[in-house]
Amino acid sequence: MGAAVRYVRILLLALSLFFVFFSPVSAKWAYPFVVNEGSLFVITEEVVDEALLGEVVGKVTNHSSDEAAYHGGNFSNQFPKGTKYYAIQGTPSEEAIAIRTKEGTYIKAIYEGEYNGGDEFYLVILRWLLIAIAVIGIPVMVTRLVKRRKS
């Protein structure tokens, strides 16, 4: 009887972990930003005069409001795909850039550091690995339990 209780406990633990890791979660970003060539720029409310705009230094290639998704390329959590980034005259592009808003104005984004948003990709792999373990492990445990009860 002790083995059966142990298998039931393992099964309950596996199911609990499954629901913990796979329950739907919606995470929102802490602040609006854009990524340009791996550099994270935080959006400010400071308007940039159009006369101060330099050349285009990039554009949004990926957009998502879901923090848990993998985000590669020139990414933004606020601006749609295709939104352009501009240099600001007198300011190095490594420090700040301007972004055109949907209203047609330009706002400043300040360099915050390197973007490490791709780290969530490893969580996706971990979740799929746990699913595979559950899909394979639970039937094996149930099969063993049934065989032991028959013998």
LINFEN-V275215 format. One record per residue. N is the residue number from 1. RES is the residue in one small letter. OMEGA is omega in degrees with one decimal (NA if undefined). Layout:
<<N,RES,OMEGA> <N,RES,OMEGA>>
This chain:
<<1,m,-177.8> <2,g,180.0> <3,a,-180.0> <4,a,178.5> <5,v,179.7> <6,r,179.3> <7,y,178.5> <8,v,177.8> <9,r,179.1> <10,i,178.5> <11,l,178.7> <12,l,177.0> <13,l,179.3> <14,a,178.8> <15,l,177.8> <16,s,177.9> <17,l,178.7> <18,f,-177.9> <19,f,177.3> <20,v,-175.4> <21,f,-172.6> <22,f,174.9> <23,s,-177.4> <24,p,179.3> <25,v,176.7> <26,s,-179.1> <27,a,177.7> <28,k,-180.0> <29,w,179.7> <30,a,-178.7> <31,y,178.7> <32,p,-179.2> <33,f,169.9> <34,v,174.7> <35,v,176.8> <36,n,179.1> <37,e,177.4> <38,g,179.9> <39,s,-179.0> <40,l,177.6> <41,f,179.6> <42,v,-178.4> <43,i,174.9> <44,t,174.6> <45,e,-177.9> <46,e,179.9> <47,v,177.7> <48,v,178.4> <49,d,-178.1> <50,e,179.3> <51,a,-179.2> <52,l,-177.7> <53,l,173.9> <54,g,-177.7> <55,e,176.1> <56,v,-179.2> <57,v,178.6> <58,g,175.9> <59,k,178.9> <60,v,176.5> <61,t,177.6> <62,n,178.7> <63,h,173.1> <64,s,174.1> <65,s,-179.3> <66,d,-176.6> <67,e,-175.8> <68,a,-178.6> <69,a,176.3> <70,y,-175.4> <71,h,177.7> <72,g,177.5> <73,g,177.0> <74,n,-168.5> <75,f,171.5> <76,s,174.3> <77,n,-178.8> <78,q,-173.2> <79,f,-178.0> <80,p,177.3> <81,k,179.3> <82,g,178.3> <83,t,-175.2> <84,k,174.4> <85,y,-178.3> <86,y,170.4> <87,a,176.2> <88,i,-179.0> <89,q,179.1> <90,g,179.4> <91,t,177.7> <92,p,-179.6> <93,s,176.5> <94,e,-178.8> <95,e,-177.8> <96,a,175.6> <97,i,176.3> <98,a,-179.7> <99,i,179.0> <100,r,178.2> <101,t,179.0> <102,k,177.6> <103,e,179.1> <104,g,175.8> <105,t,179.6> <106,y,179.4> <107,i,-177.2> <108,k,171.7> <109,a,-174.3> <110,i,-179.8> <111,y,-178.8> <112,e,-177.2> <113,g,177.9> <114,e,-179.3> <115,y,177.9> <116,n,-176.2> <117,g,178.7> <118,g,-179.6> <119,d,179.9> <120,e,179.6> <121,f,-180.0> <122,y,175.7> <123,l,176.8> <124,v,178.8> <125,i,178.9> <126,l,179.2> <127,r,179.7> <128,w,176.7> <129,l,178.1> <130,l,175.8> <131,i,-179.7> <132,a,178.6> <133,i,-180.0> <134,a,-177.8> <135,v,179.7> <136,i,-173.3> <137,g,-176.8> <138,i,177.3> <139,p,178.4> <140,v,179.6> <141,m,179.9> <142,v,179.4> <143,t,178.8> <144,r,179.8> <145,l,179.7> <146,v,179.9> <147,k,-179.8> <148,r,179.4> <149,r,180.0> <150,k,-176.6> <151,s,NA>>
